[in-house]
């Protein structure tokens, strides 16, 4: 399968590299920022950096590594140029949107997939190793579930399926878990830093990991709004 990448996000070239390692062909990458160009040249030195339309036209699997707010307009613009079709798979990597945001591509026959890897991307080859066994949250119409699962499994990751209806709840839960956890950890380390404790992360890290493991193992209980006051 021929793969193309659109966008500056670090996950794009990493995933393309992983699928190339699984036997697929990389036909082109569209990036704009200097940092993104450097990543592509380091990770995919033999893959041409090309205009967006040329990459989409040549690719059978199109990876949209772009901010969630840009997906609608990007897909609509490419659809206006009639660049999608039945032989193409279009996937985005945002936790905030489902496959419905790819409707313009789907109307031209393309397979729409929302795929969010639950990992931090550095944009380097180290991500390929971290990807092994990582969870990829996928949403796609029932007809294409096997295709989405196969794409994840062949790069050594684990697919976790969500329906389109569940995506909004997932996006909210993802933001709450990420932002609240970061805020609490920073606050705890700040308390230690104010007392001139060196390497506060070394002390807080085990506590945080243990607390998270305990919370994940505890049955879900309704939250009393009074507890948040």
VEXFILO-308835 format. One line per field, with one value per atom (N, C-alpha, C): chain; x, y, z; atom name; residue number from 1. Coordinates in steps of 0.1 Angstrom, whole numbers, plus 5000, padded with zeros to 4 digits. Example, Ala and Ser with C-alpha at 12.3 -4.5 7.8 and 13.67 -1.06 7.14 Angstrom:
dodo	c(A,A,A,A,A,A)
east	c(5132,5123,5132,5128,5137,5129)
north	c(4943,4955,4967,4978,4989,5000)
up	c(5078,5078,5078,5071,5071,5079)
nuse	c(N,CA,C,N,CA,C)
lumvo	c(1,1,1,2,2,2)
***
This chain:
dodo	c(A,A,A,A,A,A,A,A,A,A,A,A,A,A,A,A,A,A,A,A,A,A,A,A,A,A,A,A,A,A,A,A,A,A,A,A,A,A,A,A,A,A,A,A,A,A,A,A,A,A,A,A,A,A,A,A,A,A,A,A,A,A,A,A,A,A,A,A,A,A,A,A,A,A,A,A,A,A,A,A,A,A,A,A,A,A,A,A,A,A,A,A,A,A,A,A,A,A,A,A,A,A,A,A,A,A,A,A,A,A,A,A,A,A,A,A,A,A,A,A,A,A,A,A,A,A,A,A,A,A,A,A,A,A,A,A,A,A,A,A,A,A,A,A,A,A,A,A,A,A,A,A,A,A,A,A,A,A,A,A,A,A,A,A,A,A,A,A,A,A,A,A,A,A,A,A,A,A,A,A,A,A,A,A,A,A,A,A,A,A,A,A,A,A,A,A,A,A,A,A,A,A,A,A,A,A,A,A,A,A,A,A,A,A,A,A,A,A,A,A,A,A,A,A,A,A,A,A,A,A,A,A,A,A,A,A,A,A,A,A,A,A,A,A,A,A,A,A,A,A,A,A,A,A,A,A,A,A,A,A,A,A,A,A,A,A,A,A,A,A,A,A,A,A,A,A,A,A,A,A,A,A,A,A,A,A,A,A,A,A,A,A,A,A,A,A,A,A,A,A,A,A,A,A,A,A,A,A,A,A,A,A,A,A,A,A,A,A,A,A,A,A,A,A,A,A,A,A,A,A,A,A,A,A,A,A,A,A,A,A,A,A,A,A,A,A,A,A,A,A,A,A,A,A,A,A,A,A,A,A,A,A,A,A,A,A,A,A,A,A,A,A,A,A,A,A,A,A,A,A,A,A,A,A,A,A,A,A,A,A,A,A,A,A,A,A,A,A,A,A,A,A,A,A,A,A,A,A,A,A,A,A,A,A,A,A,A,A,A,A,A,A,A,A,A,A,A,A,A,A,A,A,A,A,A,A,A,A,A,A,A,A,A,A,A,A,A,A,A,A,A,A,A,A,A,A,A,A,A,A,A,A,A,A,A,A,A,A,A,A,A,A,A,A,A,A,A,A,A,A,A,A,A,A,A,A,A,A,A,A,A,A,A,A,A,A,A,A,A,A,A,A,A,A,A,A,A,A,A,A,A,A,A,A,A,A,A,A,A,A,A,A,A,A,A,A,A,A,A,A,A,A,A,A,A,A,A,A,A,A,A,A,A,A,A,A,A,A,A,A,A,A,A,A,A,A,A,A,A,A,A,A,A,A,A,A,A,A,A,A,A,A,A,A,A,A,A,A,A,A,A,A,A,A,A,A,A,A,A,A,A,A,A,A,A,A,A,A,A,A,A,A,A,A,A,A,A,A,A,A,A,A,A,A,A,A,A,A,A,A,A,A,A,A,A,A,A,A,A,A,A,A,A,A,A,A,A,A,A,A,A,A,A,A,A,A,A,A,A,A,A,A,A,A,A,A,A,A,A,A,A,A,A,A,A,A,A,A,A,A,A,A,A,A,A,A,A,A,A,A,A,A,A,A,A,A,A)
east	c(5008,5000,5009,5005,5012,5007,5017,5014,5019,5010,5014,5011,5018,5016,5013,5003,5000,5001,5009,5009,5022,5024,5036,5037,5026,5027,5037,5044,5055,5050,5038,5033,5032,5030,5029,5040,5052,5063,5067,5064,5067,5058,5045,5036,5039,5043,5046,5058,5068,5080,5076,5067,5063,5056,5048,5041,5050,5060,5070,5078,5081,5088,5080,5066,5057,5055,5062,5062,5055,5050,5043,5053,5048,5056,5053,5063,5060,5062,5052,5052,5055,5053,5055,5050,5055,5052,5050,5039,5037,5039,5049,5052,5056,5055,5058,5068,5067,5076,5090,5100,5114,5116,5110,5111,5105,5094,5088,5097,5102,5111,5123,5129,5140,5137,5125,5121,5120,5113,5112,5125,5134,5147,5155,5153,5161,5154,5141,5134,5131,5128,5124,5133,5146,5155,5152,5146,5144,5130,5122,5108,5108,5102,5102,5092,5095,5086,5080,5066,5059,5047,5041,5028,5017,5008,4998,4989,4985,4977,4984,4997,5005,5006,5008,5009,4996,4985,4971,4968,4971,4968,4976,4988,4997,4994,4989,4988,4975,4976,4964,4960,4969,4967,4972,4963,4966,4966,4977,4977,4976,4966,4964,4970,4982,4989,4988,4975,4973,4964,4964,4955,4941,4933,4919,4911,4914,4907,4909,4919,4922,4917,4912,4908,4897,4886,4875,4879,4886,4889,4899,4908,4918,4911,4902,4895,4886,4879,4869,4877,4889,4896,4901,4906,4911,4899,4887,4876,4871,4872,4869,4877,4889,4898,4897,4887,4883,4895,4902,4914,4912,4900,4897,4889,4889,4882,4881,4875,4873,4886,4897,4909,4917,4912,4920,4914,4923,4920,4925,4917,4920,4919,4930,4929,4935,4928,4934,4938,4946,4952,4947,4936,4932,4923,4924,4915,4902,4901,4890,4879,4882,4872,4870,4859,4856,4858,4853,4855,4845,4835,4826,4832,4843,4850,4856,4857,4862,4851,4839,4827,4829,4836,4838,4846,4856,4864,4855,4847,4839,4829,4824,4814,4819,4833,4839,4844,4840,4844,4855,4862,4874,4869,4878,4875,4880,4871,4874,4878,4889,4893,4898,4893,4899,4908,4920,4930,4939,4937,4945,4955,4968,4977,4979,4978,4979,4994,5002,5016,5021,5032,5038,5048,5047,5056,5067,5079,5091,5094,5089,5092,5105,5110,5123,5121,5131,5130,5127,5130,5127,5112,5104,5089,5085,5092,5089,5089,5099,5100,5089,5086,5076,5062,5060,5048,5044,5054,5051,5043,5031,5022,5014,5016,5008,4993,4985,4970,4967,4960,4956,4940,4934,4920,4915,4906,4902,4887,4882,4867,4866,4857,4854,4841,4834,4822,4824,4814,4815,4821,4817,4822,4837,4844,4858,4866,4859,4866,4878,4877,4888,4900,4898,4909,4916,4908,4914,4922,4917,4924,4937,4936,4948,4959,4956,4966,4973,4966,4972,4980,4975,4982,4995,4995,5007,5019,5017,5028,5031,5025,5028,5020,5010,5002,4989,4981,4968,4957,4947,4935,4925,4920,4909,4897,4886,4876,4866,4862,4852,4842,4829,4819,4820,4814,4814,4807,4797,4789,4798,4807,4816,4828,4830,4842,4842,4830,4829,4833,4828,4831,4846,4851,4865,4874,4870,4878,4878,4866,4865,4873,4872,4879,4894,4899,4913,4918,4910,4915,4915,4905,4905,4916,4919,4930,4943,4945,4958,4961,4951,4953,4953,4943,4942,4955,4959,4971,4983,4985,4996,4996,4984,4982,4986,4981,4983,4998,5004,5019,5027,5024,5032,5030,5018,5016,5024,5024,5031,5046,5052,5066,5069,5060,5062,5063,5055,5056,5070,5075,5089,5099,5098,5108,5109,5097,5097,5105,5106,5114,5128,5132,5145,5149,5139,5141,5146,5158,5163,5157,5155,5150,5136,5126,5113,5106,5109,5102,5106,5118,5123,5114,5110,5101,5087,5082,5068,5064,5073,5070,5064,5071,5066,5052,5050,5037,5026,5029,5019,5016,5026,5023,5015,5019,5011,4997,4995,4981,4973,4979,4972,4968,4978,4975,4963,4963,4953,4939,4939,4927,4921,4930,4926,4920,4925,4921,4908,4904,4892,4880,4869,4856,4852,4846,4841,4830,4831,4820,4815,4802,4797,4804,4806,4813,4802,4803,4794,4799,4791,4795,4800,4795,4800,4815,4819,4833,4843,4838,4847,4847,4838,4838,4849)
north	c(4988,5000,5012,5022,5035,5045,5050,5058,5073,5082,5096,5103,5113,5120,5135,5140,5154,5160,5171,5178,5177,5187,5189,5181,5174,5167,5156,5154,5144,5130,5127,5113,5109,5118,5115,5107,5112,5105,5092,5092,5080,5069,5071,5061,5056,5066,5062,5053,5056,5047,5034,5033,5020,5012,5018,5010,5007,5015,5012,4999,4999,4987,4974,4976,4965,4961,4968,4964,4973,4985,4994,5004,5011,5021,5035,5043,5057,5066,5073,5080,5095,5101,5115,5120,5132,5139,5154,5159,5174,5180,5188,5195,5209,5218,5232,5238,5234,5241,5235,5243,5238,5226,5225,5214,5201,5203,5191,5186,5196,5192,5184,5189,5182,5168,5166,5153,5144,5148,5140,5136,5146,5143,5134,5134,5125,5111,5110,5097,5091,5099,5094,5100,5098,5105,5103,5092,5088,5092,5098,5101,5116,5119,5133,5141,5153,5163,5170,5169,5173,5182,5188,5195,5186,5192,5184,5176,5182,5176,5164,5166,5155,5143,5145,5134,5127,5134,5127,5120,5126,5119,5106,5106,5094,5083,5087,5078,5070,5058,5050,5051,5053,5055,5069,5078,5092,5095,5099,5101,5116,5121,5135,5138,5143,5146,5161,5166,5180,5183,5195,5199,5196,5192,5189,5200,5212,5224,5225,5219,5220,5209,5198,5186,5189,5196,5199,5206,5217,5225,5218,5210,5203,5192,5185,5174,5180,5191,5197,5202,5208,5213,5202,5192,5180,5174,5173,5167,5176,5189,5198,5195,5190,5187,5173,5166,5152,5143,5144,5136,5124,5122,5109,5100,5087,5077,5064,5054,5041,5033,5037,5030,5036,5046,5053,5051,5052,5052,5065,5072,5085,5084,5087,5086,5099,5103,5114,5109,5116,5112,5119,5126,5135,5127,5129,5123,5130,5142,5151,5149,5142,5141,5126,5122,5109,5108,5098,5096,5105,5111,5119,5131,5136,5148,5145,5132,5128,5126,5131,5128,5132,5143,5147,5137,5131,5120,5108,5104,5092,5093,5105,5107,5104,5104,5101,5087,5079,5065,5061,5071,5067,5061,5053,5047,5057,5061,5071,5064,5067,5061,5072,5073,5081,5072,5075,5067,5075,5073,5081,5072,5073,5065,5071,5062,5066,5066,5075,5076,5090,5094,5106,5105,5113,5112,5122,5118,5127,5130,5122,5124,5117,5108,5101,5086,5079,5064,5057,5064,5058,5055,5063,5061,5047,5042,5029,5018,5019,5009,5011,5023,5026,5022,5022,5019,5004,4996,4982,4979,4974,4972,4984,4995,5007,5006,5013,5012,5023,5019,5029,5029,5040,5041,5043,5035,5035,5036,5044,5045,5045,5037,5037,5030,5032,5024,5009,5002,4988,4980,4985,4978,4977,4987,4989,4985,4979,4977,4968,4957,4948,4955,4965,4972,4981,4988,4996,4988,4976,4968,4962,4959,4953,4964,4976,4987,4988,4987,4989,4977,4965,4953,4951,4955,4952,4961,4971,4979,4976,4965,4960,4966,4974,4981,4973,4978,4971,4980,4976,4985,4984,4996,4997,5004,4997,5003,5012,5023,5031,5035,5036,5040,5055,5060,5074,5081,5075,5081,5082,5073,5073,5083,5088,5097,5110,5116,5128,5126,5115,5111,5108,5101,5098,5111,5120,5133,5140,5141,5148,5141,5128,5120,5121,5121,5123,5136,5147,5160,5161,5156,5157,5149,5137,5129,5136,5141,5147,5160,5169,5182,5182,5175,5175,5168,5157,5150,5159,5166,5175,5186,5192,5202,5198,5186,5181,5178,5171,5168,5180,5190,5203,5210,5209,5216,5208,5195,5187,5190,5190,5193,5207,5216,5230,5232,5224,5225,5220,5210,5205,5215,5221,5230,5242,5247,5259,5256,5243,5240,5236,5239,5236,5221,5213,5199,5196,5190,5188,5176,5176,5165,5161,5170,5167,5156,5155,5144,5130,5129,5116,5111,5121,5117,5116,5125,5125,5114,5110,5101,5088,5081,5068,5070,5081,5084,5085,5093,5095,5082,5074,5061,5052,5051,5042,5047,5060,5065,5063,5064,5062,5047,5038,5024,5020,5026,5023,5028,5040,5046,5037,5033,5025,5011,5006,4993,4994,5006,5008,5009,5002,5003,5017,5021,5034,5037,5049,5053,5067,5070,5083,5094,5105,5116,5125,5128,5137,5151,5160,5174,5181,5177,5183,5180,5169,5165,5175,5181,5190,5204,5207,5220,5222)
up	c(5000,5000,5000,4992,4991,5002,5010,5021,5019,5023,5023,5036,5040,5052,5049,5056,5055,5069,5071,5084,5091,5101,5108,5121,5125,5138,5138,5149,5149,5147,5150,5149,5134,5125,5111,5105,5105,5099,5107,5120,5128,5124,5122,5118,5104,5095,5082,5082,5090,5091,5096,5106,5111,5101,5093,5082,5071,5069,5059,5063,5076,5082,5081,5080,5078,5064,5055,5041,5031,5036,5027,5021,5011,5003,5007,5009,5013,5000,4996,4984,4985,4997,4999,5012,5016,5028,5025,5030,5029,5043,5045,5058,5054,5065,5062,5072,5084,5094,5094,5097,5097,5106,5118,5127,5120,5114,5107,5095,5088,5077,5082,5093,5099,5103,5109,5113,5101,5091,5079,5073,5072,5066,5074,5088,5096,5096,5097,5098,5085,5075,5061,5051,5051,5042,5027,5023,5009,5004,5013,5009,5005,4994,4989,4997,5000,5005,4993,4992,4980,4984,4974,4976,4982,4989,4996,4985,4975,4965,4958,4956,4949,4958,4971,4981,4982,4983,4984,4972,4960,4948,4946,4951,4949,4959,4971,4982,4982,4988,4991,5005,5014,5028,5031,5035,5038,5053,5059,5073,5075,5082,5084,5098,5099,5111,5113,5115,5116,5129,5133,5145,5142,5152,5150,5144,5147,5141,5126,5121,5106,5098,5104,5097,5087,5092,5083,5070,5072,5060,5051,5057,5048,5040,5046,5039,5029,5033,5023,5011,5013,5002,4992,4998,4990,4983,4989,4983,4971,4972,4961,4949,4951,4940,4935,4941,4937,4939,4950,4952,4961,4965,4973,4963,4968,4959,4967,4961,4967,4970,4964,4967,4978,4985,4995,5009,5018,5033,5038,5045,5051,5066,5073,5088,5094,5106,5113,5127,5134,5147,5159,5158,5169,5179,5192,5201,5202,5196,5198,5188,5177,5166,5162,5158,5153,5138,5131,5117,5109,5116,5109,5103,5109,5103,5090,5086,5073,5063,5065,5057,5042,5040,5026,5018,5025,5018,5017,5027,5026,5015,5013,5002,4988,4987,4974,4974,4984,4985,4993,4999,5008,5021,5027,5040,5051,5060,5070,5084,5089,5102,5111,5124,5134,5143,5144,5151,5160,5173,5182,5190,5188,5195,5210,5220,5233,5237,5232,5235,5232,5237,5234,5223,5212,5201,5202,5200,5199,5185,5175,5162,5158,5166,5163,5162,5158,5157,5170,5181,5194,5196,5189,5190,5185,5175,5169,5180,5188,5199,5209,5213,5223,5217,5205,5198,5200,5202,5203,5216,5214,5225,5230,5224,5228,5223,5230,5226,5216,5205,5195,5196,5199,5199,5185,5180,5166,5165,5156,5153,5138,5133,5118,5116,5105,5103,5104,5108,5111,5099,5087,5075,5074,5080,5078,5091,5101,5114,5112,5104,5102,5096,5087,5081,5091,5100,5110,5120,5124,5133,5127,5114,5108,5107,5104,5103,5117,5128,5141,5144,5142,5146,5139,5126,5118,5122,5130,5135,5150,5155,5168,5179,5176,5186,5188,5198,5202,5199,5190,5188,5199,5202,5212,5204,5202,5194,5202,5196,5202,5190,5194,5184,5182,5171,5169,5180,5186,5197,5209,5211,5223,5222,5210,5208,5217,5218,5226,5240,5246,5260,5261,5251,5252,5251,5243,5242,5255,5261,5274,5285,5286,5296,5294,5281,5278,5283,5280,5284,5300,5306,5321,5327,5322,5328,5325,5313,5310,5317,5317,5322,5337,5343,5358,5364,5358,5363,5362,5351,5350,5360,5362,5372,5386,5390,5404,5406,5396,5397,5398,5390,5390,5404,5409,5422,5433,5433,5443,5442,5430,5428,5432,5430,5434,5449,5456,5471,5476,5470,5473,5469,5457,5452,5461,5466,5475,5488,5492,5504,5500,5488,5483,5483,5480,5478,5464,5463,5450,5443,5430,5422,5428,5428,5434,5426,5413,5405,5410,5415,5420,5432,5440,5451,5447,5439,5435,5425,5416,5406,5411,5421,5426,5432,5439,5445,5435,5424,5414,5407,5403,5396,5405,5418,5427,5428,5429,5431,5418,5407,5394,5393,5396,5396,5405,5417,5427,5421,5416,5410,5399,5390,5379,5383,5395,5399,5408,5412,5420,5412,5415,5408,5407,5395,5393,5402,5409,5418,5414,5415,5412,5420,5414,5421,5427,5440,5447,5444,5438,5435,5448,5460,5472,5475,5470,5472,5464,5454,5446,5452,5462,5468,5478)
nuse	c(N,CA,C,N,CA,C,N,CA,C,N,CA,C,N,CA,C,N,CA,C,N,CA,C,N,CA,C,N,CA,C,N,CA,C,N,CA,C,N,CA,C,N,CA,C,N,CA,C,N,CA,C,N,CA,C,N,CA,C,N,CA,C,N,CA,C,N,CA,C,N,CA,C,N,CA,C,N,CA,C,N,CA,C,N,CA,C,N,CA,C,N,CA,C,N,CA,C,N,CA,C,N,CA,C,N,CA,C,N,CA,C,N,CA,C,N,CA,C,N,CA,C,N,CA,C,N,CA,C,N,CA,C,N,CA,C,N,CA,C,N,CA,C,N,CA,C,N,CA,C,N,CA,C,N,CA,C,N,CA,C,N,CA,C,N,CA,C,N,CA,C,N,CA,C,N,CA,C,N,CA,C,N,CA,C,N,CA,C,N,CA,C,N,CA,C,N,CA,C,N,CA,C,N,CA,C,N,CA,C,N,CA,C,N,CA,C,N,CA,C,N,CA,C,N,CA,C,N,CA,C,N,CA,C,N,CA,C,N,CA,C,N,CA,C,N,CA,C,N,CA,C,N,CA,C,N,CA,C,N,CA,C,N,CA,C,N,CA,C,N,CA,C,N,CA,C,N,CA,C,N,CA,C,N,CA,C,N,CA,C,N,CA,C,N,CA,C,N,CA,C,N,CA,C,N,CA,C,N,CA,C,N,CA,C,N,CA,C,N,CA,C,N,CA,C,N,CA,C,N,CA,C,N,CA,C,N,CA,C,N,CA,C,N,CA,C,N,CA,C,N,CA,C,N,CA,C,N,CA,C,N,CA,C,N,CA,C,N,CA,C,N,CA,C,N,CA,C,N,CA,C,N,CA,C,N,CA,C,N,CA,C,N,CA,C,N,CA,C,N,CA,C,N,CA,C,N,CA,C,N,CA,C,N,CA,C,N,CA,C,N,CA,C,N,CA,C,N,CA,C,N,CA,C,N,CA,C,N,CA,C,N,CA,C,N,CA,C,N,CA,C,N,CA,C,N,CA,C,N,CA,C,N,CA,C,N,CA,C,N,CA,C,N,CA,C,N,CA,C,N,CA,C,N,CA,C,N,CA,C,N,CA,C,N,CA,C,N,CA,C,N,CA,C,N,CA,C,N,CA,C,N,CA,C,N,CA,C,N,CA,C,N,CA,C,N,CA,C,N,CA,C,N,CA,C,N,CA,C,N,CA,C,N,CA,C,N,CA,C,N,CA,C,N,CA,C,N,CA,C,N,CA,C,N,CA,C,N,CA,C,N,CA,C,N,CA,C,N,CA,C,N,CA,C,N,CA,C,N,CA,C,N,CA,C,N,CA,C,N,CA,C,N,CA,C,N,CA,C,N,CA,C,N,CA,C,N,CA,C,N,CA,C,N,CA,C,N,CA,C,N,CA,C,N,CA,C,N,CA,C,N,CA,C,N,CA,C,N,CA,C,N,CA,C,N,CA,C,N,CA,C,N,CA,C,N,CA,C,N,CA,C,N,CA,C,N,CA,C,N,CA,C,N,CA,C,N,CA,C,N,CA,C,N,CA,C,N,CA,C,N,CA,C,N,CA,C,N,CA,C,N,CA,C,N,CA,C,N,CA,C,N,CA,C,N,CA,C,N,CA,C,N,CA,C,N,CA,C,N,CA,C,N,CA,C,N,CA,C,N,CA,C,N,CA,C,N,CA,C,N,CA,C,N,CA,C,N,CA,C,N,CA,C,N,CA,C,N,CA,C,N,CA,C,N,CA,C,N,CA,C,N,CA,C,N,CA,C,N,CA,C)
lumvo	c(1,1,1,2,2,2,3,3,3,4,4,4,5,5,5,6,6,6,7,7,7,8,8,8,9,9,9,10,10,10,11,11,11,12,12,12,13,13,13,14,14,14,15,15,15,16,16,16,17,17,17,18,18,18,19,19,19,20,20,20,21,21,21,22,22,22,23,23,23,24,24,24,25,25,25,26,26,26,27,27,27,28,28,28,29,29,29,30,30,30,31,31,31,32,32,32,33,33,33,34,34,34,35,35,35,36,36,36,37,37,37,38,38,38,39,39,39,40,40,40,41,41,41,42,42,42,43,43,43,44,44,44,45,45,45,46,46,46,47,47,47,48,48,48,49,49,49,50,50,50,51,51,51,52,52,52,53,53,53,54,54,54,55,55,55,56,56,56,57,57,57,58,58,58,59,59,59,60,60,60,61,61,61,62,62,62,63,63,63,64,64,64,65,65,65,66,66,66,67,67,67,68,68,68,69,69,69,70,70,70,71,71,71,72,72,72,73,73,73,74,74,74,75,75,75,76,76,76,77,77,77,78,78,78,79,79,79,80,80,80,81,81,81,82,82,82,83,83,83,84,84,84,85,85,85,86,86,86,87,87,87,88,88,88,89,89,89,90,90,90,91,91,91,92,92,92,93,93,93,94,94,94,95,95,95,96,96,96,97,97,97,98,98,98,99,99,99,100,100,100,101,101,101,102,102,102,103,103,103,104,104,104,105,105,105,106,106,106,107,107,107,108,108,108,109,109,109,110,110,110,111,111,111,112,112,112,113,113,113,114,114,114,115,115,115,116,116,116,117,117,117,118,118,118,119,119,119,120,120,120,121,121,121,122,122,122,123,123,123,124,124,124,125,125,125,126,126,126,127,127,127,128,128,128,129,129,129,130,130,130,131,131,131,132,132,132,133,133,133,134,134,134,135,135,135,136,136,136,137,137,137,138,138,138,139,139,139,140,140,140,141,141,141,142,142,142,143,143,143,144,144,144,145,145,145,146,146,146,147,147,147,148,148,148,149,149,149,150,150,150,151,151,151,152,152,152,153,153,153,154,154,154,155,155,155,156,156,156,157,157,157,158,158,158,159,159,159,160,160,160,161,161,161,162,162,162,163,163,163,164,164,164,165,165,165,166,166,166,167,167,167,168,168,168,169,169,169,170,170,170,171,171,171,172,172,172,173,173,173,174,174,174,175,175,175,176,176,176,177,177,177,178,178,178,179,179,179,180,180,180,181,181,181,182,182,182,183,183,183,184,184,184,185,185,185,186,186,186,187,187,187,188,188,188,189,189,189,190,190,190,191,191,191,192,192,192,193,193,193,194,194,194,195,195,195,196,196,196,197,197,197,198,198,198,199,199,199,200,200,200,201,201,201,202,202,202,203,203,203,204,204,204,205,205,205,206,206,206,207,207,207,208,208,208,209,209,209,210,210,210,211,211,211,212,212,212,213,213,213,214,214,214,215,215,215,216,216,216,217,217,217,218,218,218,219,219,219,220,220,220,221,221,221,222,222,222,223,223,223,224,224,224,225,225,225,226,226,226,227,227,227,228,228,228,229,229,229)
***
